[in-house]
Amino acid sequence: ALDELRQEMTTGRGVEPTRVTFGAFLKDRWIPHIEADDRLAPTTVNAYRNAAKHLIRLAGAIPLQDLRGDDLDRA
């Protein structure tokens, strides 16, 4: 497993540990990404923004690398 992890990090497939929160990720990366996607209807982008707002309020303080499905289920 360690060799596999090393290979993932070497090839760029792995994710380096970070303390970025889920909320910061949504605000700084995900929302701008969906806003720039011209394949999405404006109503879809708006719905995603609203969903993100609620997720940020309920689970935004969790470090992204610690986020689990249970956290999202609770949110």
N, CA, C and O atoms as a CHARMM CRD file, in Angstrom:
* protein
*
  300
    1    1 ALA  N      0.83100  -1.19400   0.00000 PROA 1      0.00000
    2    1 ALA  CA     0.00000   0.00000   0.00000 PROA 1      0.00000
    3    1 ALA  C      0.87300   1.25500   0.00000 PROA 1      0.00000
    4    1 ALA  O      0.54400   2.24300  -0.65600 PROA 1      0.00000
    5    2 LEU  N      1.98000   1.21400   0.73200 PROA 2      0.00000
    6    2 LEU  CA     2.87300   2.36100   0.78500 PROA 2      0.00000
    7    2 LEU  C      3.48700   2.63300  -0.58400 PROA 2      0.00000
    8    2 LEU  O      3.59400   3.78500  -1.00400 PROA 2      0.00000
    9    3 ASP  N      3.89100   1.56600  -1.28000 PROA 3      0.00000
   10    3 ASP  CA     4.44500   1.73400  -2.62000 PROA 3      0.00000
   11    3 ASP  C      3.42100   2.33500  -3.57100 PROA 3      0.00000
   12    3 ASP  O      3.75200   3.17500  -4.40800 PROA 3      0.00000
   13    4 GLU  N      2.17100   1.89700  -3.43400 PROA 4      0.00000
   14    4 GLU  CA     1.09400   2.43300  -4.27400 PROA 4      0.00000
   15    4 GLU  C      0.87500   3.91800  -3.99300 PROA 4      0.00000
   16    4 GLU  O      0.69900   4.70600  -4.92200 PROA 4      0.00000
   17    5 LEU  N      0.88500   4.29800  -2.73800 PROA 5      0.00000
   18    5 LEU  CA     0.72400   5.70300  -2.35600 PROA 5      0.00000
   19    5 LEU  C      1.87900   6.54400  -2.88000 PROA 5      0.00000
   20    5 LEU  O      1.66700   7.64700  -3.38500 PROA 5      0.00000
   21    6 ARG  N      3.08800   6.03400  -2.76400 PROA 6      0.00000
   22    6 ARG  CA     4.25700   6.75200  -3.29500 PROA 6      0.00000
   23    6 ARG  C      4.12500   6.96300  -4.79900 PROA 6      0.00000
   24    6 ARG  O      4.43200   8.04300  -5.30300 PROA 6      0.00000
   25    7 GLN  N      3.67500   5.94900  -5.50900 PROA 7      0.00000
   26    7 GLN  CA     3.51000   6.06600  -6.95800 PROA 7      0.00000
   27    7 GLN  C      2.44500   7.10800  -7.29500 PROA 7      0.00000
   28    7 GLN  O      2.61600   7.89100  -8.23000 PROA 7      0.00000
   29    8 GLU  N      1.35000   7.12100  -6.54100 PROA 8      0.00000
   30    8 GLU  CA     0.30400   8.11000  -6.78200 PROA 8      0.00000
   31    8 GLU  C      0.83500   9.52000  -6.58000 PROA 8      0.00000
   32    8 GLU  O      0.52300  10.41800  -7.36200 PROA 8      0.00000
   33    9 MET  N      1.63100   9.72300  -5.54300 PROA 9      0.00000
   34    9 MET  CA     2.18800  11.04800  -5.28100 PROA 9      0.00000
   35    9 MET  C      3.18800  11.43500  -6.36800 PROA 9      0.00000
   36    9 MET  O      3.24600  12.59700  -6.77100 PROA 9      0.00000
   37   10 THR  N      3.97000  10.47700  -6.84200 PROA 10     0.00000
   38   10 THR  CA     4.96400  10.74200  -7.87100 PROA 10     0.00000
   39   10 THR  C      4.31000  11.08500  -9.20600 PROA 10     0.00000
   40   10 THR  O      4.78200  11.96800  -9.92200 PROA 10     0.00000
   41   11 THR  N      3.23500  10.39600  -9.54100 PROA 11     0.00000
   42   11 THR  CA     2.57000  10.61200 -10.82900 PROA 11     0.00000
   43   11 THR  C      1.55100  11.74200 -10.79100 PROA 11     0.00000
   44   11 THR  O      0.97800  12.09900 -11.82000 PROA 11     0.00000
   45   12 GLY  N      1.32100  12.30900  -9.60100 PROA 12     0.00000
   46   12 GLY  CA     0.37200  13.41000  -9.50300 PROA 12     0.00000
   47   12 GLY  C     -1.06000  12.97800  -9.28900 PROA 12     0.00000
   48   12 GLY  O     -1.95500  13.82300  -9.26900 PROA 12     0.00000
   49   13 ARG  N     -1.30800  11.68900  -9.12800 PROA 13     0.00000
   50   13 ARG  CA    -2.67200  11.21600  -8.89700 PROA 13     0.00000
   51   13 ARG  C     -3.08500  11.35900  -7.44100 PROA 13     0.00000
   52   13 ARG  O     -4.27700  11.37500  -7.13400 PROA 13     0.00000
   53   14 GLY  N     -2.13500  11.46200  -6.56000 PROA 14     0.00000
   54   14 GLY  CA    -2.44000  11.60200  -5.14300 PROA 14     0.00000
   55   14 GLY  C     -2.73200  13.04400  -4.78900 PROA 14     0.00000
   56   14 GLY  O     -2.43300  13.96400  -5.55100 PROA 14     0.00000
   57   15 VAL  N     -3.31000  13.22100  -3.64000 PROA 15     0.00000
   58   15 VAL  CA    -3.61600  14.56400  -3.16100 PROA 15     0.00000
   59   15 VAL  C     -2.76200  14.82900  -1.93500 PROA 15     0.00000
   60   15 VAL  O     -2.79500  14.07000  -0.96600 PROA 15     0.00000
   61   16 GLU  N     -2.00500  15.90000  -1.98300 PROA 16     0.00000
   62   16 GLU  CA    -1.16500  16.24700  -0.84700 PROA 16     0.00000
   63   16 GLU  C     -2.03100  16.71100   0.32300 PROA 16     0.00000
   64   16 GLU  O     -2.96200  17.49100   0.12500 PROA 16     0.00000
   65   17 PRO  N     -1.74500  16.25400   1.51200 PROA 17     0.00000
   66   17 PRO  CA    -2.53000  16.67400   2.67300 PROA 17     0.00000
   67   17 PRO  C     -2.51200  18.19900   2.82500 PROA 17     0.00000
   68   17 PRO  O     -1.49000  18.84800   2.60000 PROA 17     0.00000
   69   18 THR  N     -3.63700  18.74200   3.20400 PROA 18     0.00000
   70   18 THR  CA    -3.76800  20.18200   3.37200 PROA 18     0.00000
   71   18 THR  C     -4.74900  20.44200   4.50400 PROA 18     0.00000
   72   18 THR  O     -5.50300  19.54700   4.88500 PROA 18     0.00000
   73   19 ARG  N     -4.75000  21.63000   5.03500 PROA 19     0.00000
   74   19 ARG  CA    -5.70700  21.97500   6.08300 PROA 19     0.00000
   75   19 ARG  C     -6.78900  22.89500   5.53500 PROA 19     0.00000
   76   19 ARG  O     -7.46700  23.56900   6.31000 PROA 19     0.00000
   77   20 VAL  N     -6.96400  22.93800   4.23200 PROA 20     0.00000
   78   20 VAL  CA    -8.03400  23.72700   3.62500 PROA 20     0.00000
   79   20 VAL  C     -9.36900  23.16700   4.10600 PROA 20     0.00000
   80   20 VAL  O     -9.57800  21.95400   4.11500 PROA 20     0.00000
   81   21 THR  N    -10.25600  24.05000   4.49800 PROA 21     0.00000
   82   21 THR  CA   -11.56600  23.58700   4.96800 PROA 21     0.00000
   83   21 THR  C    -12.49000  23.31500   3.78600 PROA 21     0.00000
   84   21 THR  O    -12.26300  23.78300   2.67000 PROA 21     0.00000
   85   22 PHE  N    -13.51800  22.55700   4.06000 PROA 22     0.00000
   86   22 PHE  CA   -14.53100  22.26600   3.05500 PROA 22     0.00000
   87   22 PHE  C    -15.16600  23.56900   2.55900 PROA 22     0.00000
   88   22 PHE  O    -15.40100  23.73500   1.36200 PROA 22     0.00000
   89   23 GLY  N    -15.43900  24.48400   3.48200 PROA 23     0.00000
   90   23 GLY  CA   -16.02900  25.76100   3.10900 PROA 23     0.00000
   91   23 GLY  C    -15.12900  26.57400   2.20000 PROA 23     0.00000
   92   23 GLY  O    -15.59300  27.14900   1.21600 PROA 23     0.00000
   93   24 ALA  N    -13.83600  26.62600   2.52300 PROA 24     0.00000
   94   24 ALA  CA   -12.88500  27.36000   1.68100 PROA 24     0.00000
   95   24 ALA  C    -12.79200  26.72900   0.29900 PROA 24     0.00000
   96   24 ALA  O    -12.72800  27.43200  -0.71000 PROA 24     0.00000
   97   25 PHE  N    -12.78500  25.40000   0.25700 PROA 25     0.00000
   98   25 PHE  CA   -12.75300  24.71500  -1.03500 PROA 25     0.00000
   99   25 PHE  C    -13.97000  25.08300  -1.87500 PROA 25     0.00000
  100   25 PHE  O    -13.84300  25.39500  -3.05900 PROA 25     0.00000
  101   26 LEU  N    -15.15200  25.04600  -1.25900 PROA 26     0.00000
  102   26 LEU  CA   -16.36700  25.37800  -2.00200 PROA 26     0.00000
  103   26 LEU  C    -16.31800  26.81600  -2.51500 PROA 26     0.00000
  104   26 LEU  O    -16.61600  27.07700  -3.68100 PROA 26     0.00000
  105   27 LYS  N    -15.94000  27.74800  -1.63500 PROA 27     0.00000
  106   27 LYS  CA   -15.92100  29.16700  -2.00400 PROA 27     0.00000
  107   27 LYS  C    -14.83700  29.50700  -3.01800 PROA 27     0.00000
  108   27 LYS  O    -15.07800  30.24200  -3.97500 PROA 27     0.00000
  109   28 ASP  N    -13.64200  28.96800  -2.80100 PROA 28     0.00000
  110   28 ASP  CA   -12.49200  29.37700  -3.60300 PROA 28     0.00000
  111   28 ASP  C    -12.26900  28.56900  -4.86900 PROA 28     0.00000
  112   28 ASP  O    -11.66300  29.05800  -5.82200 PROA 28     0.00000
  113   29 ARG  N    -12.75500  27.33300  -4.88600 PROA 29     0.00000
  114   29 ARG  CA   -12.48300  26.48000  -6.04300 PROA 29     0.00000
  115   29 ARG  C    -13.73700  25.98800  -6.73700 PROA 29     0.00000
  116   29 ARG  O    -13.86400  26.11900  -7.95400 PROA 29     0.00000
  117   30 TRP  N    -14.67800  25.41500  -5.97100 PROA 30     0.00000
  118   30 TRP  CA   -15.81000  24.76200  -6.61300 PROA 30     0.00000
  119   30 TRP  C    -16.78900  25.75500  -7.21900 PROA 30     0.00000
  120   30 TRP  O    -17.17800  25.61200  -8.37800 PROA 30     0.00000
  121   31 ILE  N    -17.18800  26.75400  -6.45400 PROA 31     0.00000
  122   31 ILE  CA   -18.15000  27.72100  -6.98000 PROA 31     0.00000
  123   31 ILE  C    -17.58400  28.45400  -8.20600 PROA 31     0.00000
  124   31 ILE  O    -18.28500  28.55600  -9.21400 PROA 31     0.00000
  125   32 PRO  N    -16.34200  28.97000  -8.16200 PROA 32     0.00000
  126   32 PRO  CA   -15.81300  29.59800  -9.38000 PROA 32     0.00000
  127   32 PRO  C    -15.76900  28.63500 -10.57200 PROA 32     0.00000
  128   32 PRO  O    -15.97100  29.04200 -11.71500 PROA 32     0.00000
  129   33 HSD  N    -15.50300  27.36300 -10.29300 PROA 33     0.00000
  130   33 HSD  CA   -15.46100  26.36300 -11.36300 PROA 33     0.00000
  131   33 HSD  C    -16.84000  26.20500 -12.01600 PROA 33     0.00000
  132   33 HSD  O    -16.94400  26.17600 -13.24300 PROA 33     0.00000
  133   34 ILE  N    -17.89300  26.10500 -11.20700 PROA 34     0.00000
  134   34 ILE  CA   -19.21900  25.93500 -11.80600 PROA 34     0.00000
  135   34 ILE  C    -19.69600  27.21900 -12.47800 PROA 34     0.00000
  136   34 ILE  O    -20.41800  27.16700 -13.47300 PROA 34     0.00000
  137   35 GLU  N    -19.29800  28.36100 -11.94300 PROA 35     0.00000
  138   35 GLU  CA   -19.68800  29.63400 -12.56400 PROA 35     0.00000
  139   35 GLU  C    -19.04400  29.80100 -13.93800 PROA 35     0.00000
  140   35 GLU  O    -19.61400  30.44500 -14.81900 PROA 35     0.00000
  141   36 ALA  N    -17.86900  29.22700 -14.12000 PROA 36     0.00000
  142   36 ALA  CA   -17.16100  29.33400 -15.39400 PROA 36     0.00000
  143   36 ALA  C    -17.61000  28.29500 -16.41800 PROA 36     0.00000
  144   36 ALA  O    -17.23600  28.38100 -17.58800 PROA 36     0.00000
  145   37 ASP  N    -18.39600  27.32700 -15.99900 PROA 37     0.00000
  146   37 ASP  CA   -18.83400  26.24800 -16.89600 PROA 37     0.00000
  147   37 ASP  C    -20.03400  26.71100 -17.70900 PROA 37     0.00000
  148   37 ASP  O    -21.15500  26.77100 -17.20300 PROA 37     0.00000
  149   38 ASP  N    -19.78900  27.03400 -18.96900 PROA 38     0.00000
  150   38 ASP  CA   -20.86800  27.56300 -19.81300 PROA 38     0.00000
  151   38 ASP  C    -21.86700  26.49700 -20.25800 PROA 38     0.00000
  152   38 ASP  O    -22.83700  26.80800 -20.94900 PROA 38     0.00000
  153   39 ARG  N    -21.63800  25.25100 -19.86900 PROA 39     0.00000
  154   39 ARG  CA   -22.60700  24.19300 -20.18600 PROA 39     0.00000
  155   39 ARG  C    -23.75200  24.16200 -19.18600 PROA 39     0.00000
  156   39 ARG  O    -24.78100  23.53400 -19.43300 PROA 39     0.00000
  157   40 LEU  N    -23.57300  24.84900 -18.04500 PROA 40     0.00000
  158   40 LEU  CA   -24.60200  24.84300 -17.00300 PROA 40     0.00000
  159   40 LEU  C    -25.54900  26.02200 -17.19000 PROA 40     0.00000
  160   40 LEU  O    -25.12700  27.14500 -17.46400 PROA 40     0.00000
  161   41 ALA  N    -26.82400  25.74100 -17.03700 PROA 41     0.00000
  162   41 ALA  CA   -27.82800  26.80100 -17.11200 PROA 41     0.00000
  163   41 ALA  C    -27.68400  27.71300 -15.89300 PROA 41     0.00000
  164   41 ALA  O    -27.28100  27.25600 -14.82400 PROA 41     0.00000
  165   42 PRO  N    -28.00700  28.98800 -16.04600 PROA 42     0.00000
  166   42 PRO  CA   -27.93200  29.90500 -14.90500 PROA 42     0.00000
  167   42 PRO  C    -28.73500  29.42300 -13.69100 PROA 42     0.00000
  168   42 PRO  O    -28.32300  29.63700 -12.55100 PROA 42     0.00000
  169   43 THR  N    -29.86600  28.78300 -13.93100 PROA 43     0.00000
  170   43 THR  CA   -30.66000  28.28000 -12.80300 PROA 43     0.00000
  171   43 THR  C    -29.93300  27.14900 -12.07500 PROA 43     0.00000
  172   43 THR  O    -30.05600  27.01500 -10.85800 PROA 43     0.00000
  173   44 THR  N    -29.18500  26.34400 -12.80800 PROA 44     0.00000
  174   44 THR  CA   -28.40600  25.27100 -12.20400 PROA 44     0.00000
  175   44 THR  C    -27.28000  25.85100 -11.35700 PROA 44     0.00000
  176   44 THR  O    -27.05500  25.41500 -10.22800 PROA 44     0.00000
  177   45 VAL  N    -26.58300  26.82600 -11.90100 PROA 45     0.00000
  178   45 VAL  CA   -25.50300  27.48000 -11.16100 PROA 45     0.00000
  179   45 VAL  C    -26.05200  28.08500  -9.87600 PROA 45     0.00000
  180   45 VAL  O    -25.43600  27.96500  -8.81600 PROA 45     0.00000
  181   46 ASN  N    -27.19700  28.72900  -9.96800 PROA 46     0.00000
  182   46 ASN  CA   -27.82700  29.32700  -8.79300 PROA 46     0.00000
  183   46 ASN  C    -28.18000  28.26600  -7.74800 PROA 46     0.00000
  184   46 ASN  O    -27.96400  28.47000  -6.55400 PROA 46     0.00000
  185   47 ALA  N    -28.71700  27.14600  -8.19900 PROA 47     0.00000
  186   47 ALA  CA   -29.07000  26.05600  -7.28300 PROA 47     0.00000
  187   47 ALA  C    -27.81300  25.51000  -6.59800 PROA 47     0.00000
  188   47 ALA  O    -27.83700  25.21900  -5.40200 PROA 47     0.00000
  189   48 TYR  N    -26.72400  25.37100  -7.34800 PROA 48     0.00000
  190   48 TYR  CA   -25.47100  24.89300  -6.76900 PROA 48     0.00000
  191   48 TYR  C    -24.93700  25.89000  -5.74200 PROA 48     0.00000
  192   48 TYR  O    -24.46500  25.49200  -4.67700 PROA 48     0.00000
  193   49 ARG  N    -25.01000  27.18600  -6.05900 PROA 49     0.00000
  194   49 ARG  CA   -24.57100  28.22100  -5.11100 PROA 49     0.00000
  195   49 ARG  C    -25.35600  28.13100  -3.80800 PROA 49     0.00000
  196   49 ARG  O    -24.78100  28.20200  -2.72200 PROA 49     0.00000
  197   50 ASN  N    -26.67600  27.97400  -3.92200 PROA 50     0.00000
  198   50 ASN  CA   -27.52100  27.87200  -2.72700 PROA 50     0.00000
  199   50 ASN  C    -27.19400  26.62700  -1.91400 PROA 50     0.00000
  200   50 ASN  O    -27.14300  26.68200  -0.68500 PROA 50     0.00000
  201   51 ALA  N    -26.97400  25.50700  -2.59000 PROA 51     0.00000
  202   51 ALA  CA   -26.60700  24.27200  -1.88700 PROA 51     0.00000
  203   51 ALA  C    -25.26700  24.45900  -1.17900 PROA 51     0.00000
  204   51 ALA  O    -25.09900  24.03200  -0.03700 PROA 51     0.00000
  205   52 ALA  N    -24.31800  25.09500  -1.85700 PROA 52     0.00000
  206   52 ALA  CA   -23.00500  25.32800  -1.26400 PROA 52     0.00000
  207   52 ALA  C    -23.11900  26.21200  -0.02900 PROA 52     0.00000
  208   52 ALA  O    -22.42900  25.98700   0.96600 PROA 52     0.00000
  209   53 LYS  N    -23.98700  27.21800  -0.09100 PROA 53     0.00000
  210   53 LYS  CA   -24.17100  28.11700   1.04500 PROA 53     0.00000
  211   53 LYS  C    -24.59800  27.33000   2.28900 PROA 53     0.00000
  212   53 LYS  O    -24.10100  27.57700   3.38800 PROA 53     0.00000
  213   54 HSD  N    -25.50700  26.39400   2.10900 PROA 54     0.00000
  214   54 HSD  CA   -25.97100  25.57500   3.23600 PROA 54     0.00000
  215   54 HSD  C    -24.87900  24.62000   3.71700 PROA 54     0.00000
  216   54 HSD  O    -24.69700  24.43700   4.92100 PROA 54     0.00000
  217   55 LEU  N    -24.16200  24.02000   2.78500 PROA 55     0.00000
  218   55 LEU  CA   -23.07800  23.11300   3.17100 PROA 55     0.00000
  219   55 LEU  C    -21.97700  23.85700   3.92100 PROA 55     0.00000
  220   55 LEU  O    -21.40800  23.33300   4.87800 PROA 55     0.00000
  221   56 ILE  N    -21.68300  25.06700   3.48900 PROA 56     0.00000
  222   56 ILE  CA   -20.66500  25.87200   4.17100 PROA 56     0.00000
  223   56 ILE  C    -21.10900  26.17200   5.59600 PROA 56     0.00000
  224   56 ILE  O    -20.30900  26.08800   6.52800 PROA 56     0.00000
  225   57 ARG  N    -22.36500  26.51800   5.76800 PROA 57     0.00000
  226   57 ARG  CA   -22.88700  26.82200   7.10100 PROA 57     0.00000
  227   57 ARG  C    -22.84600  25.59000   8.00400 PROA 57     0.00000
  228   57 ARG  O    -22.53300  25.70100   9.19000 PROA 57     0.00000
  229   58 LEU  N    -23.15500  24.43200   7.45700 PROA 58     0.00000
  230   58 LEU  CA   -23.29800  23.22600   8.27800 PROA 58     0.00000
  231   58 LEU  C    -22.02000  22.40200   8.41700 PROA 58     0.00000
  232   58 LEU  O    -21.82900  21.72700   9.42900 PROA 58     0.00000
  233   59 ALA  N    -21.15000  22.44900   7.42200 PROA 59     0.00000
  234   59 ALA  CA   -19.95700  21.59100   7.46100 PROA 59     0.00000
  235   59 ALA  C    -18.71000  22.30400   6.95900 PROA 59     0.00000
  236   59 ALA  O    -17.68200  21.66300   6.74000 PROA 59     0.00000
  237   60 GLY  N    -18.78200  23.60200   6.77600 PROA 60     0.00000
  238   60 GLY  CA   -17.68300  24.35200   6.17400 PROA 60     0.00000
  239   60 GLY  C    -16.40600  24.39300   6.97300 PROA 60     0.00000
  240   60 GLY  O    -15.33600  24.58600   6.39600 PROA 60     0.00000
  241   61 ALA  N    -16.47200  24.21900   8.28400 PROA 61     0.00000
  242   61 ALA  CA   -15.27400  24.31300   9.12100 PROA 61     0.00000
  243   61 ALA  C    -14.43700  23.03100   9.12700 PROA 61     0.00000
  244   61 ALA  O    -13.32800  23.02300   9.66000 PROA 61     0.00000
  245   62 ILE  N    -14.94900  21.96900   8.54900 PROA 62     0.00000
  246   62 ILE  CA   -14.23500  20.68700   8.55200 PROA 62     0.00000
  247   62 ILE  C    -13.09500  20.74500   7.54000 PROA 62     0.00000
  248   62 ILE  O    -13.31400  21.11800   6.38800 PROA 62     0.00000
  249   63 PRO  N    -11.87700  20.37900   7.95700 PROA 63     0.00000
  250   63 PRO  CA   -10.78800  20.30700   6.98200 PROA 63     0.00000
  251   63 PRO  C    -11.16400  19.33600   5.85900 PROA 63     0.00000
  252   63 PRO  O    -11.70500  18.25900   6.11100 PROA 63     0.00000
  253   64 LEU  N    -10.87800  19.72400   4.64500 PROA 64     0.00000
  254   64 LEU  CA   -11.28600  18.93700   3.48200 PROA 64     0.00000
  255   64 LEU  C    -10.78700  17.50500   3.55700 PROA 64     0.00000
  256   64 LEU  O    -11.51400  16.57700   3.20400 PROA 64     0.00000
  257   65 GLN  N     -9.56300  17.31500   4.00900 PROA 65     0.00000
  258   65 GLN  CA    -9.02000  15.95100   4.06300 PROA 65     0.00000
  259   65 GLN  C     -9.68000  15.10800   5.14300 PROA 65     0.00000
  260   65 GLN  O     -9.54700  13.88400   5.13700 PROA 65     0.00000
  261   66 ASP  N    -10.38900  15.74400   6.06900 PROA 66     0.00000
  262   66 ASP  CA   -11.08300  14.99800   7.12100 PROA 66     0.00000
  263   66 ASP  C    -12.56400  14.78500   6.81400 PROA 66     0.00000
  264   66 ASP  O    -13.24900  14.06500   7.54100 PROA 66     0.00000
  265   67 LEU  N    -13.05200  15.39200   5.76600 PROA 67     0.00000
  266   67 LEU  CA   -14.47000  15.31400   5.42600 PROA 67     0.00000
  267   67 LEU  C    -14.86300  13.88800   5.06400 PROA 67     0.00000
  268   67 LEU  O    -14.18200  13.22300   4.28300 PROA 67     0.00000
  269   68 ARG  N    -15.95900  13.43100   5.63400 PROA 68     0.00000
  270   68 ARG  CA   -16.46200  12.07000   5.39100 PROA 68     0.00000
  271   68 ARG  C    -17.91600  12.14700   4.94100 PROA 68     0.00000
  272   68 ARG  O    -18.58600  13.16500   5.11900 PROA 68     0.00000
  273   69 GLY  N    -18.37300  11.08800   4.37500 PROA 69     0.00000
  274   69 GLY  CA   -19.75100  11.01200   3.92100 PROA 69     0.00000
  275   69 GLY  C    -20.75100  11.28300   5.02700 PROA 69     0.00000
  276   69 GLY  O    -21.79400  11.89700   4.80200 PROA 69     0.00000
  277   70 ASP  N    -20.42400  10.82100   6.22600 PROA 70     0.00000
  278   70 ASP  CA   -21.31300  11.06500   7.36300 PROA 70     0.00000
  279   70 ASP  C    -21.49200  12.54700   7.63600 PROA 70     0.00000
  280   70 ASP  O    -22.58000  12.98200   8.01400 PROA 70     0.00000
  281   71 ASP  N    -20.43700  13.32700   7.44900 PROA 71     0.00000
  282   71 ASP  CA   -20.52000  14.77600   7.64600 PROA 71     0.00000
  283   71 ASP  C    -21.51700  15.38500   6.67400 PROA 71     0.00000
  284   71 ASP  O    -22.30700  16.25600   7.03900 PROA 71     0.00000
  285   72 LEU  N    -21.47300  14.91800   5.43400 PROA 72     0.00000
  286   72 LEU  CA   -22.40200  15.43700   4.42500 PROA 72     0.00000
  287   72 LEU  C    -23.81700  14.94400   4.67500 PROA 72     0.00000
  288   72 LEU  O    -24.78300  15.67400   4.45200 PROA 72     0.00000
  289   73 ASP  N    -23.94100  13.70500   5.13700 PROA 73     0.00000
  290   73 ASP  CA   -25.26700  13.19400   5.48300 PROA 73     0.00000
  291   73 ASP  C    -25.91400  14.03700   6.58200 PROA 73     0.00000
  292   73 ASP  O    -27.09900  14.36100   6.50700 PROA 73     0.00000
  293   74 ARG  N    -25.13100  14.38800   7.60200 PROA 74     0.00000
  294   74 ARG  CA   -25.65600  15.21800   8.68500 PROA 74     0.00000
  295   74 ARG  C    -26.04300  16.60600   8.17400 PROA 74     0.00000
  296   74 ARG  O    -27.04900  17.17300   8.60100 PROA 74     0.00000
  297   75 ALA  N    -25.24200  17.14600   7.26500 PROA 75     0.00000
  298   75 ALA  CA   -25.52600  18.48000   6.70700 PROA 75     0.00000
  299   75 ALA  C    -26.78500  18.41400   5.85400 PROA 75     0.00000
  300   75 ALA  O    -27.20300  19.42500   5.29100 PROA 75     0.00000
